[in-house]
Amino acid sequence: QVRLVESGGGLVETGGSLRLSCVASGNINDMAWYRQAPGKQRDMIAIISGSGSTRYGDSVKGRFTISRDNAKNTVYLQMNALKPEDTAVYYCNAPYGRYLWDWGKGTQVTVSS
């Protein structure tokens, strides 16, 4: 079982940037970032394959960048041009449809208007 620890969230103004990190306790292959706003379902917003190819949800395309450092078992999410609607708890895990590890605690991102 791989343990996932997310960090890097915080309070930022509209238009600001944050960089999230997800450290895995073991080797990881395809990975994804998710987010869950209060009262809403957890949505997958970005995916990165083991070889580094990426895909994004329409809501973050052009603003967020997912990347990884395989030597550190770490996946990143660079978030630019943040909007109030990006406010959520952000999680990492394998993509939906793959075996999901236990969810970490996530990291809170709050964007003020």
Backbone as a ProteinNet text record, in pm:
[ID]
protein_1_A
[PRIMARY]
QVRLVESGGGLVETGGSLRLSCVASGNINDMAWYRQAPGKQRDMIAIISGSGSTRYGDSVKGRFTISRDNAKNTVYLQMNALKPEDTAVYYCNAPYGRYLWDWGKGTQVTVSS
[TERTIARY]
84.3	0	88.5	62.8	136.4	64.4	140.8	84.1	110.4	7.5	14.8	2.8	92	89.5	93.8	-14.2	-24.1	14.8	72.6	109.3	117.6	130.1	150.1	30.8	-82.1	-200.3	-188.7	-288.8	-289.6	-394.7	-386.6	-478.7	-407.6	-472.3	-412	-519.4	-479.3	-575.3	-601.3	-713.3	-744.8	-628.7	-591.9	-479.8	-346.6	-343.1	-219.2	-182.4	-74.2	-22.6	10.8	2.2	45.9	106.1	194.3	249.8	224.5	148.7	117.6	215.6	241.1	326.1	251.9	281.9	225.8	341.9	374	483.8	424.6	470.6	425.2	532.2	488.5	582.9	647	599.2	655.2	651.2	689.5	689.4	546.6	530.8	400.5	409.8	299.3	297	211.9	101.6	12.3	-46.1	-50.3	-102.3	-194.9	-276.9	-372.5	-386.5	-424.9	-468.2	-620.9	-680.4	-824.3	-852	-975.2	-1015.5	-1161.5	-1192.9	-1328.7	-1366.9	-1465.5	-1518.7	-1629.1	-1658.8	-1762.6	-1895	-1951.5	-2080.1	-2077.1	-1958.8	-1947.4	-1868.8	-1875	-1801.2	-1653.6	-1573.3	-1430.6	-1406.8	-1348.7	-1325.6	-1177.7	-1150.2	-1013.8	-984.8	-874.8	-848.6	-723.7	-631.1	-508	-450.7	-393.3	-334.6	-195.1	-105.3	28.1	63.5	110.5	149.6	289.5	327	460.3	569.9	540.2	638.2	629.5	530	523.5	420.5	342	236.2	124	59.9	-36.8	-170.6	-273.6	-407.7	-470.4	-559.5	-619.9	-769.9	-839.9	-980.6	-998	-1112.2	-1136	-1127.3	-1164.8	-1168.7	-1029.7	-925.9	-790.6	-692.8	-736.3	-647.2	-593.4	-462.3	-399.3	-356.2	-403.2	-367.6	-287.1	-315.5	-248.7	-153.6	-43.9	53	89.3	70.1	108.3	246.3	329.6	463.1	502.7	614.8	656.4	807.9	855.4	995.5	998.9	1026.3	1019.5	1123	1236	1339.7	1293.5	1201	1150.3	1009.8	956	817.7	722.4	739	663.4	596.5	473.4	397	362.3	369.5	344.4	224	166.2	62.6	91.4	137.5	159	27.5	-22.8	-152.3	-131.5	-163.9	-151	-287.9	-294.6	-419.1	-536.3	-516.2	-618.4	-744.4	-857.5	-989.5	-1059.8	-1157	-1231	-1292.1	-1332.4	-1390.2	-1288.4	-1161.6	-1059.6	-1049.2	-1121.1	-1118.9	-1171.2	-1089.6	-1123.1	-1011.6	-1036.9	-930.1	-874.7	-744.3	-677.8	-610.5	-630.7	-578.2	-502.7	-415.1	-353.8	-384	-380.5	-401.4	-381.4	-395.6	-397.1	-521.8	-523.5	-644.1	-761.4	-883.7	-1002.9	-992.5	-1035.5	-1026.6	-906.7	-811.3	-697	-717.4	-627.9	-634.2	-604.4	-696.4	-677.2	-621.9	-518.7	-469.7	-561.6	-538.8	-613.2	-587	-691	-678	-599.3	-515.4	-447	-541.4	-486.5	-568.4	-596.6	-522.1	-540.1	-477	-483.2	-431.6	-533	-566.1	-670.6	-615.6	-686.3	-655.9	-776.3	-750.9	-856.4	-814.5	-900.3	-872.3	-972.4	-922	-1009.8	-1038.1	-1159.2	-1197.8	-1163
-118.5	0	124.5	213	339	444.8	521.4	632.5	761.6	845.9	970.9	1089.4	1185.5	1305.2	1428.3	1506	1628.1	1748.5	1848.5	1971.5	2086.4	2207.5	2324.3	2415.7	2376.5	2460.6	2584.3	2669.9	2791.8	2887.9	3010.1	3116.9	3209.4	3234.6	3317.4	3405.2	3520.2	3608.2	3562.9	3606.6	3578.4	3622.4	3533.5	3561	3511	3465.8	3418.7	3277.3	3227.9	3096.1	3016.1	2886.4	2792.5	2670.9	2603.8	2477.6	2370.2	2271.3	2159.4	2044.7	1969.7	1851	1730.6	1617.1	1489.8	1392.2	1351.9	1257.7	1120.6	1021.9	884.2	803.5	710.5	632	519.8	497.5	393.2	432.9	341.1	370.2	389.4	484.7	516.5	520.9	492.1	496.5	615.1	590.4	700.5	761.5	895.4	964.8	1077.6	1121.4	1228	1320.2	1442.2	1535.5	1545.8	1554	1567.9	1689.8	1735.4	1837.4	1818	1860.6	1846.8	1974.4	2043.5	2163.2	2122.3	2206.7	2171.4	2136.9	2022.9	1981.6	1926.9	1910.7	1861.1	1731.5	1662.6	1537.7	1566.7	1464.3	1475.7	1458.6	1559.4	1558.4	1541.6	1463.9	1448.6	1563.6	1636.1	1755.2	1746	1656.5	1645.5	1506.3	1454.1	1320.3	1327.7	1249.4	1235.5	1087.6	1042.4	902	882	756.1	726.7	783.4	800.2	854.2	1005.2	1066.4	1211.7	1276.7	1199.3	1260.6	1307.6	1416.4	1481	1505.9	1512.9	1552.4	1636.9	1728.2	1820.7	1830.2	1858.5	1890.3	2029	2053.2	2181.4	2298.6	2274.5	2384.2	2435.3	2356.6	2397.6	2404.9	2363.2	2360.1	2500.1	2508.6	2636.3	2713.3	2671.8	2740.9	2651.6	2522.9	2428.7	2340.5	2301.2	2211.5	2100.6	1977	1862.4	1815.2	1776.5	1726.2	1624.2	1560	1457.1	1447.5	1399	1365.7	1220.7	1130.7	988.3	947.1	1014.6	981.1	1009.4	1103.9	1141.8	1089	1010.4	960.8	1075.7	1184	1306	1356.9	1400.8	1462.5	1605	1697.5	1838.9	1889.7	1996.7	2068	2217.4	2276.2	2420.6	2485.3	2573	2636.1	2786.5	2836.9	2978.9	3038.8	3170.5	3240.8	3183.2	3166.7	3103	3187.4	3117.5	3179.6	3133.4	3208.9	3164.1	3025.1	2989.9	2857.6	2744.4	2777.1	2674.4	2634.9	2705.5	2675	2534	2452.3	2312.3	2247.6	2125.5	2041.4	1960.1	1961.3	1894.8	1766.6	1660.6	1528.7	1472.9	1378.6	1302.6	1155	1080.6	935.9	885.4	758	704	757.5	755.6	801.2	708.2	764.2	679.6	570.9	451.7	337.2	250.4	305.6	228.9	193.5	110.9	81.1	208.6	247.8	366.8	329.3	401.7	385	457.6	435.3	511.6	660.7	738.7	881.9	946.5	1044.1	1122.8	1226.6	1313.7	1418.3	1534.1	1541.2	1651.3	1780.1	1881.3	2012.7	2118.1	2208.3	2307.3	2423.6	2456.4	2574.8	2667.6	2789.7	2890.2	3012.5	3050.5	3165.2	3274.1	3387	3497.1	3586.8	3641.2	3727.6	3872.1
0	0	0	-94.2	-103.9	-22.2	54.1	130.9	55.2	47.9	-27.6	67.6	52.4	136.4	46.8	53	-26.7	58	-6.3	64.1	-35.1	19.5	-64.8	-78.5	-23.2	-33.7	53.1	42.9	122.1	73.4	124.7	87	-11.6	-123.5	-227.3	-288.6	-339.7	-405.5	-549	-602.1	-742.7	-831.2	-923.6	-1012.7	-961.7	-838.5	-778.7	-820.8	-764.6	-799.6	-674.4	-687.7	-584.1	-652.7	-582.3	-631	-527	-566.2	-477.7	-501.4	-395.6	-404.6	-350.2	-407.2	-360.8	-351.8	-231.3	-210.2	-182.2	-258.5	-241	-168	-86.7	-6.9	-86.2	-208.9	-291.4	-437.2	-523.2	-666.8	-717.8	-803.6	-859.1	-1010.7	-1078.1	-1223.8	-1266.7	-1335.2	-1371.9	-1245.1	-1243.6	-1126.2	-1169.6	-1077.4	-1106.4	-985.9	-1015.7	-913	-919.5	-801.9	-787.5	-698.7	-703.7	-608.8	-571.4	-449.2	-399.1	-327	-381.6	-318	-220.6	-122.7	-24.7	-91.4	-53.1	-106.3	-247	-303.4	-440.7	-445.1	-556	-571.5	-596.6	-578.2	-604.6	-753.5	-815.7	-959.7	-991.6	-1094.3	-1143.8	-1238.6	-1217.7	-1297.2	-1382.6	-1350.3	-1427.9	-1409.4	-1518.2	-1516.8	-1577.1	-1520.2	-1579.2	-1582.4	-1695.7	-1708.8	-1650.8	-1639.5	-1589.8	-1678	-1807.2	-1901.2	-1915.5	-1849.9	-1848.1	-1938.1	-2010.5	-2091	-1999.2	-2037.1	-1948.1	-2016.4	-1936	-1980.6	-1870.9	-1912.4	-1817.6	-1839	-1729.4	-1741.9	-1798.9	-1859.4	-1925.2	-1827	-1702.5	-1605.5	-1566.8	-1591.6	-1549.5	-1665.9	-1782.5	-1898.3	-1926.7	-1946.9	-1976.4	-1853.4	-1736.8	-1611.6	-1517.1	-1516.9	-1427.7	-1507.5	-1442.6	-1504.9	-1407.5	-1449.9	-1369	-1414.8	-1319.4	-1351.7	-1245.4	-1267.2	-1172	-1165.7	-1052.4	-1032.5	-987.3	-1078.5	-1046.4	-942.3	-941.2	-843.5	-701.3	-688.4	-556.4	-530.4	-623.9	-609.4	-578.2	-649.5	-622.4	-749	-732.4	-840.2	-797.1	-890.3	-860.6	-939.3	-888.5	-962.3	-949.2	-1057.3	-1061.5	-1102.6	-1019.1	-1043.3	-1059.8	-1175.9	-1206.2	-1236.7	-1233.4	-1265.6	-1186.6	-1058	-975.2	-965.9	-957.8	-950.8	-823.5	-775.3	-656.4	-673.2	-792.9	-815.5	-809.5	-796.2	-773.9	-626.4	-540.8	-398.5	-373.7	-308.5	-285.1	-204	-162.3	-108.7	-225	-239	-350.6	-302.2	-381.6	-350.5	-470.6	-444.3	-552.8	-532.3	-640.3	-637.2	-779.4	-797.2	-932.4	-1003.6	-1135.5	-1206.4	-1180.9	-1187.5	-1179.7	-1286.2	-1248.7	-1337.2	-1308	-1236.3	-1189.3	-1042.8	-989.6	-847.1	-769.2	-680.4	-599.5	-462.7	-421.7	-284.9	-186.6	-59.6	40.4	18.3	28.6	7.5	121.2	84.3	185.4	243.5	325.5	388.3	293.3	186	93.2	144	59.4	97	53.5	143.1	117.6	35.7	-70.1	-150.4	-141.7	-100.5	-91.1	-171.3	-265.5	-351.6	-317.6	-270.7	-232.7	-352.9	-353.2	-466	-439.1
[MASK]
+++++++++++++++++++++++++++++++++++++++++++++++++++++++++++++++++++++++++++++++++++++++++++++++++++++++++++++++++

